[in-house]
Amino acid sequence: MLSDVGSKTTVQNISKIFCGNHDAVADLAMMIDSRRMPHAFILEGADGLGKSTFARIIARGAMCTCAEPLSGECPHCRKLRDNIHPDLIYIQGSGKLGAISIDSVREMRINCQIAPNEADKRVFVLEDCDNMLSAAQNAFLKIFEESPPHIVFVMTCRSAMNLLTTIRSRGRIITLHPVKTEEGAEFICRTRPDVDPDTAADACAKSGGNIGEALRFLGGGDDELNNRAENVTLGIIRAMCGGSELELAAKCAAIGRDRELAGAVCARLCEQLRCCVVTAAGACDTLDSPSPEIMRLGATVSADTLIKYIDEINILSDWLKININMPLFNTRLAIILQRR
Ligand SMILES: [Zn+2]
């Protein structure tokens, strides 16, 4: 039997990082505490309600080794918080519909047989499954049936009704809802000390309790976004220093469908490339010494090419304002950075 206290602590730990949605949080806390994580989750809800964040919390629940679940001190909690855990794998859509293709599913099938790198479980997050074609969904069903016990799948979608009944019946459906204005405002003020309570309440009311949208209204100051941008940028720069074209494409694809992240990565990338030009020219304009990756890139790519990258990234990042298709954006970024 579970102790109520244990469960309450887990609920509190999740609520520190996820706003409202008390039923979903209580359900997940119960599964984590009882160490009975389902094989597959289906997370449904409108954009901005926190499906990606909740998927990462599920991954933490599956991998966490903290004495008190999700208290944040174990290496898995830390790496998942920074989005650098090797056992959390994102599967994203491509093409016009931005749907997960049958080829991606087949690739995942092979990937599922690999043992976890660091944790006891490997978590596959299949993002935006609404447009996934029946053939791809059916191929996924096969993996479902044959995958080893160390695998947890999390599918995210606007509505579970867009998935095949056979998939729906095998996954634990969790529905995310908008939150109450007071609750949302309190959460925003706690995670964004730069925002005052009235402004936070106003943004929550305007967004109808959609935290993601409220944060977009407020703009800036997002530490989590900055961390993610930093990690994605580092991955891209490493792949540029001697990685294969495929590796570079995969690192750019890590941006996913997050426009805000894409904008932040472009800005960070330009900053790093500028530092690279300066370093290659023998000067140093920062207080910190340049990272080994920057030194290597500066030694292998000419300054002219680096400057061209910066120009093209700036043009590409303008496309974000006119609603460019994100898989296309990520591919384009990889193509720009492959040119020598
Ligand atoms: Zn932990």
Residues whose N, C-alpha, C, O or C-beta is under 5 A from the ligand:
A	BS01	ZN	C64 T65 C66 L70 S71 G72 E73 C74 C77
